[in-house]
Each structure stands twice: as structure tokens, then as C-alpha cells.
């Protein structure tokens, strides 16, 4: 029976090998620290954290996540250790919540390897604290107990570790922050939340924001009106009043409850459109109920939403969550089977009477047989779930609109320039090794809230092959062109502009589709002079829009000011860049997205490291993508390492040129 602890309460532990499960509803950092009889941490080697996830008897997650599973083996900790503290902290330096009082109360459970809960604790009463000692496992007379602590620190991990007696507290806190920031630069946004476990059709309409989007967990109480584009409606609880309009904004033709657009004037709104102020309707009944004992037949758009586009968006992320859940369950079951077999074999070897002879052999065979049986049962359950997910993927993929579809989808052959911006954009596919045949579309919200870094350095792919630097550079630019073409295609005519910096002209061949169709704002900028010119104009643009919005002087924008979204593609960085250009680039990466300027870097991380720590903030602020399949992306929910595959045009296909030709023609008509 699970002991539900309150602050200060303890409970005995009967097992040495434990799993600590943490659920917070928003990405947090999990750390485990070893302490002596006084609770003092002797050194950094006594702390397991994302930068050093394993220590004697401890293993923690490698990045910030909404859910964590920490492994603890009390028999493996050093003799001098008398306490194991579980520390939680909010990531710093991002756009997420900065105090625990703004998120749902974290829940911590201590379980055995079989998954049975031993004790649980909900950490309540936190307000301004950004780090907390959740609980501690402590030794008393050769027996271990767990105590609920819940001690919070407003000064974050540095203050917490200092209070624990660690001499290098501030240095370690900085190391942890850097490791978490690098993890966030590789993270996929979290899937939309569910209102009922396992039932995607009842999920809320407002998708959860990932760690890079400043998402917070839902709070208890009445549900405020939400927007299907990720935020509350203007004027909702805790939301600022809408900004006063100023010239340049296009009215929203789909707004159901907004007042009619003014005939003259309007604001430049670079935030997500707010189109509704009520909960979405349930999905329409499009499939007959399944026969008793049979799984439900998958249907495209089987999720809540105001439109088919939104229902498909929620369904895709529901599939992502389903795959993450079933894979996590399978991995946990396999880990338990292996731990149980190891324990049984250890017991056999520890008894001198059973080390030799038929009795010992029989015990070892029995242990291995039980391991095989448990793994087979787990695999059977996984295969059953994967079969259902594969059937759903087969139905959903052909129904996706162009913004969500692969380049080989027939939807692109019926492409027409849209009249409004879609909710999201597909940047590629995600899959896990246990389910290689299932591809989940990687959808990111529009407008983009962070830039992209496409690695062009030599690297090994997920299949073990190696790609040299020249080939990677070409593939990276082809990937950038495919992403830029998709962005141009999904925006209405004249509402998205692309600039290119190619100092050495090395990307001329991959850039040909953009140049020849005339969809670029200007020919690619060459040399140091071209770099300075483009960066200067875009930096000035961000400054003007920023001053207009923050100073309430929107009418002072120059006549004919281009209010479209801007994308800057930078190839062959850092060639042609001086210190001033690098600082301007960092400024655009930090300030640009909020004011309609987005960055797409095509660069080799190793070559860029020549600038030293100057570029670290830039690297961490961008979402890293690769032109070849690579298992470098992680979700902020359970921390799986997902294999990412870019969305590329099939070899020999003319679909990209056809789409860009329509974009160019529509732009000419629009202008």
C-alpha cells in the first residue's frame, strides 16, 4: 500500500533498488545528491545532474523534462553516504516559468523496480522558490527510510547547493544550467495535454508549450477560455489587454468573436493569432463504434478542434504521446526483468550450496526463463500498441494538409497559395528504435518562436554511416531550402520574405530553386559587404518595430513599411563575419522572433567554435536540426531520444519548383 506523505513525514524502505518518478506538468531539472550523516555534500562528484547523469548508485535524466525517472541503488552508494536527496529546479535563462508557484504542484513517487509505489509526496505550498529539495532517502541503523522534505529556495540551485554545504555550489549550478540549456536546444515541443489519460478525443484545444515556448502547467480551478493557437483569449485571466492597433496588420477573416476589423489601421501582431474564445467542439462522429473486444478503427481528425487542421494537429501530437508512453512502459518492463534476473542470479551465487551442481544450474535456468517470459510479455503489449498506432499513421498521413505533409504527399500536387497562416509547420519526422516503422510528423507552431541551426559538419547518421563535410554542407543547404520553401508556401502571398547570406557563394547550387523562381527578396548576399548590408537592414527593422510596439508610436513607422515575416538564411558561417556581424546575428536570434525576424543558420558547430563562448548563447537559443537521420532530439515529457529525419524533396521530383512558381506568381499578383 502506498504511503502518501506530508512534509516532514517518513516511511521505511524495504528495497535497495528503487525508482523515483517525478511529474511536474512543465519541464524541470532533476538532480540527485549524496550527503553524509549531516546532509553535507562533499564535492561535485557526489551530485548526479544532467551534465553528469550517473554517480555511484544514482542515475538521473540528461535534460529538463516534465516527467523524470531516477534510478537509485542504495547498496551501491559509498559507505560514507547517509542521505540521498532529490532536488528539483526550474530551468533558467529560458522563457518558461521562474517560480514553482506558477506551475502545478510537483508530484514525487518512490517505487520498486516492479512499479509498485512505496511512498508518494505532492510538494505544495511553494511560491517564489525556483529550486526545492523534494525528498531524501536516509540511513538509520543500517536501514533506509524516505522523508518528504519540500524545502524551497528562491535563489535556485546555487542557493540550495550552498545550503547543502557544497563548496563549489555556484560553479556546479552554472554547469547544470549549461547542460540543461544544451538539452533544451535539442528538445521537441511537448505534445498537447490530455484531460483524461489514454483518451485523445477529450484533450484540450490549447496545445502545451514546450520548454522553448515558456509553457506552464494547467492550474486547478475553472478552465479559462482558450485559443486553439496556444494562448488564452485577450482579456482572459492573467492575460494583458490587447495592444492598440497600428498600421500594417491584416484582419483575421476567421475570428468568430472579435470585433470587425477597422477600415484603416491595425496592429502588427507577431504573436500567435487568437481566433476563438471558447472551448472547441468534440470531434464529429466519423466512424462506427468498434465491435466488443476489438480496437477502435482509426480515423483522421479524431481529436478536438475548431477545424480539421486543428484536429489533425492534436491527433498527431496524441500519436507522439501514445508512442512515448508505450515505449516508456516497454523499456521499464525490460529493465525490471533484467534487474530481477540479476537479483535472482546473485542470490544463487551467494549461496555456496547452490553454486555448483544441478540445483544451481536449475535456478539459473529458471531465472533466465522468467526474464525471457517477462520480456516477451512486454514485447507483446508493445507490438499490440504499435499495430494500432501504425494503422492510425496510415490513415492520418494521407489526410494531412500541405503544411503538415511530406513533400511526397499528393496534397502538394493540388497546392494553391493559402489565404491564411496555418497553425503549424512540418520540419521532419520523429521515430524511436522500438518502432522504426512508425513516423510521427514533427510539427512546430507558427509563427516560429525560435530559430533553426542546421548542422553542416561531418557526422555519423543513425544507421552507422558516415557523411563527409562537403556532402553534409550540400545536404544542409538542401534541407534549409526545403524548409524555407515550405514556409513560403504556407504563408499567404506577400506575408513571408526570405533573405539569404552566402558570403563565399558555396550554396549556389542548392539555392537555385529559390533564386530561379524569384521568391527571394534579393539575390543572395556575397562577401563581407553583403553580410554587413543584410544584417544592418534586418537589425534596423527589428529596432523600428520594437520601438513602435513598446513606445506606442506605431504610426511613426515609415510609409510602405514591410510588415511581413522575415527569414534570414545564413550559409557557411562564420566565413565573412566579423565581431560586429556576429553580435548583430546574436541580436537577431534573441530579439528577432518577437518582432517578425527569424534566423536559419547553416553551419558547422566545430568551425563555429572558433569564436569561443561568444557563440554559445546563439547555439543554445536555436533548435538544432540535421540533414541526415540522427537520434539527437529529446522530448521534454519523458526524455526519450528521438531519431529526427528531415523533410526533404524526393530525388528527381519537381514539386518544389512547381510550388515556388505558384508562390512567385501569387506574389506578383499581390504586389
N, C-alpha and C positions, 0 to 999 in steps of 0.2 A: 504494500500500500504506500502510495506517495505521501511524503510529509510536506505539507505546504507551509513553508517557513515564513516568519515575520522577522523584521530587523532585530538582530541580536540572538535569535534562536538558533540552536544547533541540533544536529541529528547524527547518530553513529553511521559509519560506513562499514559494510561487511565485505567489500570487494576492493582490490588494489587497482585493477584496470577499469577506468571509468571514462565516460564521455560526457562533456559538458556542452549542452546545447543552449544557444543564445538566440533570441528572437527580439528584434527591436523595431521592425517596420520601416526603418531608414538605415542606410549604410553607416555602420560604426566600426571602430577598430577594436579588436580583441587582443589582449596581452595577458600572458601568464607569468608570474614572478615567483621565484623561490625565496624563502626567508628563513632566518634562523629562529631560535626559540623566542626571541624578542620581536620577530617580524621584520628584522633588518635585512635588506638586500645587499649582499657583499660586493657585487660587481655586475657589469653589463652581461657577463656570461651566465648570470642567474636569471635572465629575463628572456622569454621567448616572445618574439614580436614579428610583424610582417617582414622586417629586414633580416631576421634570423629566426625562422619559424620553428626550429627544433632545438631543444635543450634536453639534458638528461631527464627522462620521464615526462617530457612535455612536447606537444606539437600543436601549433596554432595556425590559423588561416594566414595566407600570404597577402591579403588585401582587405580593404574595408568591404563589408557586406551586411545585408540586412539580417542574415541568418549565419550563425557560425556553429561548427562542431569542433571542440577542442578535445584532444586525446591526452589522458593523464594516466601514467603508470606509477603508482606510489611506491612500488617495490624498486623502481629504477632510479628514484631521486637520490642524491648523495645523503650520506649519514648525517651530515651537518644540517640538513634541511628539516625544519619542523613545520613550515607553513607553505602552502601553495595558494597564492592569491590570484583571482581572476579580475582583471582590470578592463574597463570599457571606456572608450573615449570617442568623441565626435571628431571627424576629420577636420583639419584646419586648412586655411588657405583656399577653400573652395567656395561654392555658392550655397552650400547646404546649411542646415540649422547649426547654430553655435552654442546652444544650451539644451540640456535634456528636458527642461520644462516646456520646450516647444514641440516635443515628439511624444509618441506613445510610450508608456512605462515599459522599459526593457524587461524581458522575462528570461530567467535562467533556470535550467533544469540539470540536475546531476543524474545520469543514467548508467546502468550497467551496459556491458557490450551487447547484451541481448535486447537492448532498447527499453527495458523496464525502468521507469523513473524511480529514483531513490528519494530525491528531495527536489523541491522547486521553490522559486522565490521571484516575486514580482517587485521590482525596485520602484517604489512610489515615493512621492514627496520631494522629488528633485525639481529645482527651479533654474538658477543661474549656472549650475555646475556643468562643466564640459567634459569631466572625467569622473569616474566612480569606481571604487572597489566594490565589486558586485558581491562576491562571497569568497571565503577562504576555506581550504582544507587544512586541518591542523592535526598534529600528532600529540596524543596524551597517553602516556604509559604504554607505548608500543601499539596503540590503537588510533585509528584515524576517524575524525569527525568532520562534518561540514557545518559552517556557520554562515548565516545570512548577515552581510555587513551593511551595504548600501551607503557607504561614506563617500560623499561627493566633494569635488574640488573645482572651484570656479577658475583656478589658474591652469587647468588642463593637466596633461600628463606630466609636465615638468614639475608642477607643484605636488602632484600625487607621489611621484617617484622620490622627490626630495623628502617628503614626509615619511617615506618608507626607508630613509637612511641611505639612499644610493648616492655616492659622491659625484658620479657623472650624470646626474639626473637631467640637466639641461641638454647635454650633448646627446644622450640617448633619446630624449624626446624629439630632438631635431632629426636624428637618424630615422626614427619611426615615422615622423611626418613626411620625410623624403620618400621612404619606401611606400607609404600609402599613396602619396601623390603620383608616383610612377605607376602604381596599380590602377589608380583612377584613370590615368591616361590610356589604359588598355581595356577599360571596362565598357560593357554593353549596358544600355539603359535598362532599368528594371521593368518587368512586364506590368501591365495594368493590374491593380489589386482585384481580389475576389471578395465578394460578400459572403460566399458560402464555399467551404472547402470542397474542391472537386467539381464545382458547378460553374462552368464558364458562362453559361447563359444568364446568370444573375449577377455578373460583375458590374461594378460601377462604370459610368461612362468616362470619368476623368482618369486617364492613364497615369500611373505613378511616375514621378520624375526620377530619373537616375541620379547617381551621385554627382554627375556633372551638370545637373539641371536644378539642383537646390531643392529636391523633393523632400517633403516631410511626411511622416506617417499620419493617417487619419486619426482625428481625435474623437473621443466618445461624445455622445450627445446628438442633437438634431443635425441631420446632414444638410449643409447649406446648398443653395443652387450651385450647380457645377457646369462648366463648359466642356463640351467634348474635345476642346483643344487644350485641355490641361490646366485650366485655372478657374477660379470662381468668377461669377459674372460681376461686372462693375457694380460697385456698391455693396457687394456681399460682405459677410462678416470678415473683419480683418483685412479687407482689401481697400486700397486707396481709391478715391474718386477718380472717374475718368479724366484724362487730361483735356484741356480745352483744345478744340481743333485749330489747326493752322493749315495753310495752303499745301496741297500736294497729295492728300490721301484719297484713295478711291473708295467710294461707298461699298458696303458689303451687301451684295444682292440677296444673300441668303439669310440675313438677320431676321429672326422671327419676331423679336420683341423690341429691337432698338428703334428709336425714333427715326423718321425718314431722314436721309442724308441731306445736309444743307445744299442749297443750289450753288453756293460759292464758298469755297474754303473747306477745310477738313484737315485732320492731323495726319502726320506721317507716323504710322503705328507699326513699329518693328517687333512688337510682341506677338504672341500667338493670337490669331483672330478669336474674338468672343462672339459666338454666333447664337448661343441658346442660353436660357437661364432657368431651365427646368430639367429634371431627371429624364433620361432618354426612355423611349418606349421599349418594351421587351421585343426580342426578335420575332418576326412573323412565323406562324406555324407552316413550315415549308416541307416537312417530311412526316410520313405517318409514324405513329409510335412503334417502337421495336417490339417484336414478339417476346413473350416471357422467356427469360434466360438468355436472350440474345443481345449483343451490344447494339446501341443505337446507331442507325445509319448516319454517317457524317453528311453534313450539308454545308455548303459555302455560305458564309454570313450568319452562322449560328451563334450570334452573340448580340449583346445590347448595342444600341447606337441609333443615331438620328438618320443615318443614311447607310447604304450598302458599303460605302467606303469605310465608314467608321466601324461598322460591324466586322468587316474583314480585318481591319487593323486590330481590333480587340481579339478576334479569333486567332490571328497569327501569334500574338503575344500569349494567348492562352495555350496554344500548342507549345510555345517555348517553355512556359511554366510546367506544363504536363511532362515534357521530356526531361526537364531538370529534376522534377520530383521523382519520377520513376527511376531515373539513373542514380539519383542520390540514394534511394531505397535499395537498389541493387548493390551499389558499392558498399553500403553499410552492412547488408546481409553477408556479402562475401568477406568483409573484414571480420565480422563476428564469427563466421565459420572458420576462418584461419586462426583467429585468436583462440577459439575453443579447441581446435585441434592441437595447437601449440601447448595449451594448458594441459590437455589430456596426455600428450606425449611427455610433457615434463613430469607429470605425476607418475607415469610408468617408469621413467628413467630414475626418478628419485627413490623408488622402492627397490632395494637390492634384490628382493625375491623375484621381481618380475623383469629384471634386466636381461636375463638370458632364459632360454628355454621356450617352450611352446606358449606358455601363459603370456610372456611379454610380446611375442610376435602376434598373438591373437588380439591383445589390447591395442597394439599399434595399427593393425589392420582395421579394427573396429573404429578407431579414431579417424582414420583416413576415409573409411566408408561413410561415416556420419558427415565428414566435411564434404565429400562428393555429393551426398544427398541434399545437404543444405544449399550448396551452390547450384545444384540442378533445379531445386525448387525456386530459388531466387531468379534463375535464368528463365524459367518457365513463366513466372509472373512478369518479368521484363519483356519477354517476347510477346506475351498477350497484349501488353500495353503498346508495344511498338507496332504491332499489327494494326491496332486501332488508329494510332497516330499516322501510320503510313497511308491508311485508307483516307484519313482526313486530309492529309497533304495532297493526295492525288486529286481530291475534289476542290481544294482551296486554290491550288496553284493556277489552274486554267481560268479561274474566275477573277483573278487579281487585275485591277486597273493598271494602266501603264506605269504609274508612279511606283507601284509595288511589284511589278512583274519583271522577270528576267528578260534580257534582250532577245531571247529566242521565243518568247511568248507571242502568239498570234495577235495579241492586243496591240502590239506596236505596228502591225501592218494596217490596222484600222485607225491609226493615230490621227488626231486632229488637235490643233493648238487649243488648250483649255481656256475657259473664261474665268476660272478662279483657281486659287492655290490649293493643292491637296493637303491633307493632314500630315503626311509623312512621305519619305523617300526611301527606296531600297538601295542600300550600299553593298549588298552581297548576301551570302548565305552563311548560316551557322550550323554546325553539327558536332556530335560527340562520338568518340570512338566506339562506344557500345551500340550506337545506332547510326552507322555510317550511311545507310541508305536514305535517311530522313534529313532533309534540308529545311531549316527554318529561315524564312526571309529576315534579314537584319534591317529593320525599319528605324529610321531616325526622324524626329519631328521637324517640321518646317514652321517658320524659318529656322535655319541652323543656329544652334546656340553655342557651338564650339567648332573650331577649325579642324582641318584634317592634315595629318602628316603621313604621306605615302612613302614608305621606305624604299630607297633605290640601291641600297648596299647589297653586296653579295651575301646570300643566306641560304640555309638549307630549308626545304619545304617539309610539310608534314609527312610526305611519303618517303622521306630519306634522301631525295635527290638534291643536288647542289646546283645553284644557278650563279654564273659568274657576274661580275659587276656590269659589263656592257649590256648583257641581256637583261639584267634586273633594271637598269636605267631605262631601257626601252619599254619594258613591261610596266614600269611605274608610270611613265608618261602616258601609255595607252590606258592605264587604269584611271589616271587623272582626267584624260579626255572623255572617257566613258561616263565618269561621274559628272563632269561639267556639262556634257551633252544632255544627260538625264535632267539635271537642274534646269537647263534652258528649256527643255521640252515640257516640263510640268508647270512652269510659270506662264501666266498669260502674256500675250505679246507686249514687249516693251517693259516688263516688270522685273527682268533679270538681266544683268550686264556682266560680261566676263572680260577680265584683263589678264594678260599673260606677260610674265617676265622670264625671258630666256636669254641670259646675258651672252652665252657663247654660241647660241643658235643650235645647240645639240639636240633639241627636241623638235626640229623642223618636220621630220617625217611623221611622228605620232600626232603632231598638231595640225597636220594637213587638213583633216576633215573640218576643223573649226575655222581655219584660215580660208580654205577654198569656198566654203558656203557663206562666208561673210557674216558670221554670227558674233564675231569678236568686236569689242568696242573700237579697237585699233589693232594694227599689226603687232605681233609680239615685240616687246621692248628688248633691245640688244645693247650690250655693253654697260659700263658703269653709268654713262649718261642716261640711258634708258631706264635703268634701275632707279636712279635718283628722281627722274621725272614722274614715273608712275607712283612711286611711294610718296612723293611730295603731294601729288594731287589727291590721292586717297586719304592721306593723313589730314590734309586741309578739309576734305569733305567730312570726315568724322568730327573734326573740331567744330565745323559750322553747324552740323546737325545737333551735336552735343550742346553747344551754346544756345541754339534755338529752343531745344526742349527744356533744358534746365533753367534758362533765363526767361522763359515765357515770351520770347521775342520771335515767334515763328514767322511773322510777316516780314521780318528783315532778311529772310533767305533771298538770295539773288533770283531775279526773274528767270524762268526756264530751268530752275534747278532740277537735276535728275533725281527723282525720289525712288528709283528702282533699287532693288537689292543688288549689291556689287560682290563679285567673286574675283579674288586675285589668285592666279596660279603662279607659283614661283618654282621654276625648274633650275636644277644644277646649283642649288645653294650649297656653299656660300660664295661661289665664283661670282665676282663682280660686286660684292658687298663690302663696304667699309663699315666702320663702327657706327656712323650716323645712320646708315641704311639698316643695320641690324637693330638699332634702337627703334627706328620707325616701324620695322617689322614686328617687334615685340609689342609696340603700342597698338598696332592694328589687331594683333591677336588678342590682346586684353580688352580693348575698348570697342573694336570694330563691330562684333556681332550685335551688340545692343543698339547700334546705330546704322545697321544695314550694310556693313562691310565684312566679308568673310574671307578666310585665308585657307588655301590649299597648298601645302608645301610638298614638293617632290625632292627628296634629299636623302643623302646617306648619313645616318646618325654618326658613324665613325668619323667621316670627314668633317662634319659639323662640330664635333667635339673639340676642334682646334680653337674655338672661341672660349673654351673652358666653361666655368659656371655661368657665364653671361647668358648662355642659351638654355640652361636647364629649365627656367620657368616657361620658356616658349615650348620646349619639348613636352613638358608635363601638362601644359594647357590644351594641347591638341590631341585629338583622337587618332591613335596610330593604326594605320591600315597597311596591308602588304599586297603586292601584285601577284603573289603566289599563295597557295594554301598554307596556313600557319596556325598553330594552336596557341596563339598569344593573347586572345581576348578572354576576359573573365566576366562573369555576371556579378552584380553587387547583391545578389539574393542568396545563393548557396555557394558561390565561389568556384563553380566548375570552370575548367579551362576549355573554352570552346574553340574549335577549329573554324577560322574565318576563311572564306573563299570570295574573292572579289567578283563583282558582277561585270563581266566582260562581253563584248560583242563576239558572236561566233565567228571563227575564221572564214573569210570569204563572203560574209554577209554584208549587204548594202543597206541594212536597216538604219544604221546610224546616219549615213549620208542622206537617206530619204527623210528622216525625222528632222535633221538640221536644215534641210532645204525648205521644209514647211515652216520651221521657226523663222528662217530668214525672210521668206515671203510674207508671213504674217507681220513681221516687224516692219517691213517696207510699207505695207498697207496701213499699219497702225500709225506710223510716222507721217 
